[in-house]
Amino acid sequence: MPTRPLATLLIVALLAQLTACTATRVAPLTGLESDAPVAVGQTVIVHRTAGDAVRGEVVAVTESAITVGKDGNYGRELTEIPAADIARIEVQEATGLTRGLAIVGGIVAGITLVGLIALSRVDWGSD
């Protein structure tokens, strides 16, 4: 049926549209445990005092360190960064515009999917 490859292509294109852009904000360093500037699950960029940076998802926050994980070639790679080595932390957040575009894109994708399913069920009369 010719609509299946077209449907797959449209679905992939619409899903690609839904990838969210993010804005960053600098999180204050007032302490890593009690006044933690980040929470587990957030995407961050941790700038170290040595000048390099580590980007990934926060998987643990303790009094003395923050652990950031990112997917690598060999699975999840965890990097533990001592509090003394942290210069600043940027927390990445989705902007309001990005959320709105994602909602509109999702609605368009849903309508397109329903339309494609309806077209695939129509008997076009192949006599």
N, C-alpha and C positions, 0 to 999 in steps of 0.2 A: 504494500500500500504506500503511495508516494507521500502521504502526510506524516508518516512516522519519522523519517529523517528530518523533515522540516520542523516537526514538533520538537524533536530533540534539540535541534539547532536553536530554535527560539527559546526553549527553556534554559539552555546553557547560557545564551546571550542575556536573558533577563536575570538569571542568578548572578552572572558576572557584574551586572549593573548594581546589585545590592551590596557589593562590598563597600564597607563604610569607610569614609574618610574620618580622620581624627584630628582633634586639636590637642595641644599639650598645655599643661599648666605646671609650674614649678611647685613642688610640694615642700613645705617648710620642714627643716630638720630640728624638731624640738625634742627628740627622743624616739627611739624605735619601738618601745614596748607600750608604755602608758599613753603617750601622745602620738601614736604611730601616724605618719603622714600618708601612709598607703595601707591598703587592705589586701588580704589574700584574694587572688583572682584578678586584680587590676593589671593592666599592661603598663609597664614603666620603662624609663631609660635611667639607669643609675650611672651618674658621672663620678668616677673615682678621683681621688686626690692625685693619682699618678698621671692623670690626663686622658685615660681611655674611658670607654663607656660600655655598659652591658645593657642590652635590651631584652625584655622578655616578660613573662607573667610572674607576679609575686606568688611564691608557693609557701613561704614561711617568713614570719617576722618575730624576732626575739629581742631581748634586751641588748644583745651585743652584736647582732648581725641581721641582714636581710638576705633571703635566698630567692634567686630569680631563676626560673626555668624557661627553656626554649627548646623547640623541636629541632633536633639536628639529624645528621646522617645516621646516627646510631641510637635513635630514640630520644627520649627527653634528657637534655643536658642541664644539670643544676649547677649554679654558681653561687656560692655563699660569699657574701661581701661583708667584712667586719664594719661596724659603725664608724670606726676611726678612719677607714679608707673611703668613706662616702663624702663627696664634695656637695652634691645636690641630687635630687630625684625629680624627674619629670613624669607626671602621671598623664597618660593619654586618655582622652575622653572623646566620645562622639559629640559632635556639635548638634544644635537644634535643627539646622538645615539638613545635616546628614540624616538625622532621624526621620525628618519629613520626607526626604527623597527615598529613603528605604521603605517607608510606608506606602508612598505612591507607587514605587517600583513593585512592591509586593502585590498591591491591588491590580496593577496592570498585568503582572505575571499570572495571577489567579484568573483574571478574566480571559487572558489569552489561552491558558490551559483548558478552561471550561469550553471555550470556543473550538479549540482543536479536538477535544474529546467529542464534542457534538458533531463536528465535521467528519470525524473518523467513523461515526455510527450512521451517517446518512447513506442510504442505498442510492447510488448515482445511476443505477440501471445500466448494466454492462451488456445489453443485448447487442 
